[in-house]
């Protein structure tokens, strides 16, 4: 693990040469390097914090693996997941990826028993074909979430000019991700939300959704979003509707979305409503 | 102000008839009704909290007017703006809009001296043509942000079937909003962020942006988002680049986005960097 900076990321000839020399030495000895110019590695299961971030020792063990090219972004993801009570299996800040590539990390995480969900922040891929080929296999068994940064042509040039394997057009990346079974993520908030859902919930067996809300307006907003995302609001049976009317209010119109209205502050009533809806 | 529920929102014949009777009485007397089935009205400038939400008395006075059809959503917006130190000029929970319509509220807020930014949550419009016509005039002087809910055909039917003036297709609404000069909002987070920017910042005189970040990765993410939204990253002058290199690090590659790197924890250095960038 090489935390040290001053290599390829400088964009200078000497930085590039130094990194090439390190890579040659490592390759000769059959050694893989995490970094240089990285934050390091954390394995919460064995209390290992091999980073320069003391607070990363506070990560809880769990089922989500995080591999990121940027130290600041990987730290943000770890903080956000921790705040959301999502535990981490392995945390790898990749840095310059001297001789260790995202496809190799993916292969490792695929066979790691602690890891159920794989989250990656990628600016550029040295070996895009290998990555997609490995991802295609792994995505069948474990969900892979990727935030691809450097979407702008200009910003992409630096990381892709020497591979030329994929154009710097994010739409192209996104299409390839979708074909490969990778979940393409568009914001850090979305990354945390989707990761949380995948870490805590069993896979969905359908697209029918019930929306429960403490107010009518928020319920309508959620119903709209479900519709936009191809989910459909389940139609409750007459028996369910009767029970909901009794539990909530005979005066309130009761349907899906369920407006909990005046019982929303009553924990017991909410639990009963939830039970009736889940059993439908 | 009628907080009471049990009227049109029930979807029953008797609810509808009761509301019609109230409307007729009010109309005859030349009286406008906020509600029924609403949260009420707040005017923080005069410490008026005419709602059934005690905590709405904690809203700070400011320049943002909030008019919303849903009590729960209006309360969420008020809470979120307050948490973001954004003050409110007028807060109006509209409820069933018995005989007071969004276009009339818009006319009132247009001439309200305390109001600089207008935020609306709308499920359905009784008089869409009047609304758009008023909005077209007002949007030239004050920004109007609208979150339109009830985007799903099925959910829209109820609120639009009796006017028939606008189809329940959100894409159509969005197109009309854009033509009218209304800012169409797509999530509550976006609503709060855009409101905050408009309340605190002067209008932008161009599309050139400088991005400053404590880490390279987050800077690249922001640069991508600028690109997506039609903003362009300003090109710094050679003099600015020289000064930034001195302030941040002679080793670090310095450009826009600016990676503050190791000086990001140093308040004085950050202030100097900001000064250099703003003066460019």
Interface residues (C-beta under 8 A of the other chain):
Chain A: X5 X6 X9 X10 X11 X68 X69 X70 X71 X72 X73 X74 X75 X76 X121 X123 X147 X149 X150 X151 X152 X155 X170 X188 X189 X213 X214 X215 X216 X217 X218 X220 X221 X223 X224 X227 X228 X251 X252 X253
Chain B: X5 X6 X9 X10 X11 X68 X69 X70 X71 X72 X73 X74 X75 X76 X121 X123 X147 X149 X150 X151 X152 X155 X170 X188 X189 X213 X214 X215 X216 X217 X218 X220 X221 X223 X224 X227 X228 X251 X252 X253
